[in-house]
Amino acid sequence: MPASDELVTRKPRLAGVLFRALFITLLLTLLSFAVSLLLGILGTAVAGAIGGQHSDMANAYRHVALPVAAAVAGVVFVAALVNEFRRYRQRLTAWRGF
């Protein structure tokens, strides 16, 4: 965040807000998908071992990782958009326009 006396040399662009929000959303969605897939596979393997049957690992994708990643993507996109728009407005105020 720029301080109130900091000079912003380039005019901030609204397209940068959307780009940064989408980029942050993509990164955090991939991270949440990977972590939830790991936990889903471990949970499926443990449930299969306890039940004494062969577990289907595709369930970890369908019923754990994909819904978690979709929910995280929605929440992160809205939060990142709000945060980046707030940053855009601060930088636009600090821009001196020369």
C-alpha positions in Angstrom: 0.0 0.0 0.0 1.4 3.4 -0.9 1.7 5.9 1.8 -0.2 9.1 1.5 2.9 11.0 0.5 4.3 8.3 -1.9 4.3 9.2 -5.5 2.8 6.7 -7.9 4.5 7.3 -11.3 2.2 5.1 -13.5 -1.6 5.5 -13.6 -3.2 2.3 -12.2 -5.3 0.4 -14.6 -8.6 -1.3 -13.9 -7.6 -4.3 -16.0 -4.8 -5.0 -13.6 -7.3 -5.4 -10.8 -9.0 -8.2 -12.7 -5.8 -9.8 -13.8 -4.3 -9.9 -10.3 -7.6 -11.2 -8.8 -7.7 -14.0 -11.3 -4.1 -14.8 -10.8 -4.4 -15.0 -7.0 -7.6 -17.1 -7.4 -5.8 -19.5 -9.7 -2.9 -20.0 -7.4 -4.9 -20.5 -4.3 -7.4 -22.8 -6.1 -4.6 -25.0 -7.3 -3.1 -25.1 -3.8 -6.4 -26.0 -2.2 -7.1 -28.6 -4.8 -3.7 -30.3 -4.1 -4.1 -30.2 -0.3 -7.7 -31.4 -0.4 -6.8 -34.2 -2.8 -4.0 -35.3 -0.5 -6.3 -35.4 2.4 -9.0 -37.1 0.4 -6.7 -39.8 -0.8 -5.4 -40.4 2.8 -9.0 -40.5 4.1 -10.1 -42.9 1.4 -7.1 -45.2 2.0 -7.8 -45.2 5.8 -11.5 -45.8 5.3 -10.7 -48.7 2.9 -8.2 -50.2 5.3 -10.6 -50.0 8.2 -13.5 -51.4 6.2 -11.3 -54.2 4.8 -12.1 -53.4 1.2 -10.4 -51.9 -1.8 -11.0 -48.2 -2.0 -11.8 -46.3 -5.2 -9.4 -43.3 -5.3 -11.6 -41.5 -7.9 -13.9 -40.7 -5.0 -11.2 -38.4 -3.6 -11.3 -36.4 -6.8 -15.0 -36.3 -7.2 -16.3 -36.0 -3.7 -13.5 -34.1 -1.9 -11.0 -32.2 -4.0 -13.2 -30.8 -6.7 -15.9 -29.4 -4.4 -13.4 -28.0 -2.0 -11.4 -26.3 -4.8 -14.6 -24.9 -6.3 -15.7 -23.4 -3.0 -12.3 -21.9 -2.3 -12.2 -20.5 -5.8 -15.5 -18.6 -5.3 -14.5 -17.2 -1.9 -11.0 -16.3 -2.9 -12.1 -14.6 -6.1 -14.5 -12.3 -4.3 -12.0 -11.5 -1.5 -9.2 -10.9 -4.0 -11.4 -8.7 -6.1 -12.4 -6.6 -3.1 -8.8 -6.3 -2.0 -7.4 -5.5 -5.4 -10.1 -2.9 -6.0 -9.3 -1.2 -2.7 -5.6 -1.2 -3.7 -6.5 0.3 -7.1 -8.4 3.1 -5.5 -5.6 3.9 -3.1 -3.0 4.0 -5.8 -5.3 6.0 -8.1 -5.6 8.6 -5.3 -1.8 8.7 -4.8 -1.2 9.1 -8.6 -0.3 12.7 -9.4 -1.2 12.5 -13.1 1.9 13.6 -15.0 
